[in-house]
Amino acid sequence: LTRMGFLGISEATENTVIFSLRADLTADKASEKVTVITSAAFFLVDNKIIMLAAYASEYDSESRESGLAWTQSEVSKWTKDILLANNSTGKGK
């Protein structure tokens, strides 16, 4: 790990927060640098704190998609799906 930075909060409610980080890593002995994007969510289901995280490269040249956009979108969808499946607003009982 050569550098890490906070990219900000993309969603926040009373009981849910989704944020992202960017980390520069040295991948192998050849000192090839890799940038990894992480988006994570913390939220409440039945008085339990749940954490979800998605990781991606900074930019996928095949799909031409930003790792930040993809991780934020997926974590947001997963969070909403889990809250819906548990009939929860994210608030504790």
C-alpha positions in Angstrom: 0.0 0.0 0.0 1.7 3.2 -1.1 -1.2 5.7 -0.8 -4.9 5.7 0.4 -7.4 8.4 0.1 -11.0 9.1 1.1 -13.2 9.8 -1.9 -16.2 10.9 0.0 -19.7 9.9 1.0 -22.0 9.1 -1.9 -25.2 8.3 0.1 -26.2 9.0 3.7 -29.4 8.6 5.6 -30.2 8.5 9.3 -29.1 4.8 9.4 -27.1 4.2 6.2 -23.8 5.5 4.9 -22.0 4.6 1.7 -18.5 5.9 1.1 -15.5 5.2 -1.1 -11.7 5.0 -0.9 -8.9 4.9 -3.4 -5.8 2.9 -2.7 -2.5 2.7 -4.7 -0.8 -0.7 -4.3 2.3 -2.3 -5.6 1.1 -5.5 -7.2 4.3 -7.5 -7.7 8.1 -7.6 -7.6 8.2 -5.6 -10.8 6.7 -2.7 -8.9 3.7 -2.5 -11.1 1.2 -0.1 -9.4 -2.4 -0.9 -9.2 -5.2 1.5 -8.1 -8.1 -0.1 -6.3 -11.4 1.6 -5.6 -13.5 0.4 -2.6 -17.0 1.5 -1.9 -18.6 0.3 1.4 -21.9 0.6 3.1 -22.8 0.4 6.8 -26.5 0.1 7.7 -28.8 -1.5 10.3 -31.0 -4.6 9.9 -32.7 -5.9 13.1 -30.4 -3.9 15.4 -27.3 -5.4 13.7 -24.8 -3.3 11.8 -24.2 -4.8 8.3 -21.2 -3.9 6.2 -21.0 -4.5 2.4 -18.0 -3.7 0.3 -17.2 -3.8 -3.4 -13.7 -3.6 -4.9 -12.7 -2.7 -8.5 -9.8 -1.4 -10.5 -9.9 2.4 -11.0 -10.9 2.0 -14.7 -11.9 -1.1 -16.6 -10.6 -0.6 -20.2 -12.7 -3.5 -21.5 -16.1 -2.2 -20.2 -14.9 1.4 -20.2 -16.5 1.8 -16.8 -15.2 3.7 -13.8 -14.5 1.5 -10.8 -15.9 4.3 -8.6 -19.2 4.4 -10.4 -19.5 0.6 -10.5 -18.7 0.0 -6.8 -21.0 2.9 -5.6 -23.8 1.7 -7.8 -23.5 -2.0 -6.8 -23.2 -1.3 -3.0 -26.2 1.0 -3.2 -28.3 -1.6 -5.0 -27.2 -4.4 -2.6 -28.0 -2.2 0.4 -31.5 -1.4 -0.9 -32.1 -5.1 -1.7 -31.1 -6.3 1.7 -33.2 -3.6 3.5 -36.2 -4.5 1.3 -35.7 -8.3 1.8 -35.7 -7.7 5.6 -38.6 -5.3 5.5 -36.3 -2.8 7.1 -35.9 1.0 6.8 -32.5 0.6 8.4 -33.8 1.7 11.8 -33.4 -0.5 14.8 -36.4 -1.9 16.6 
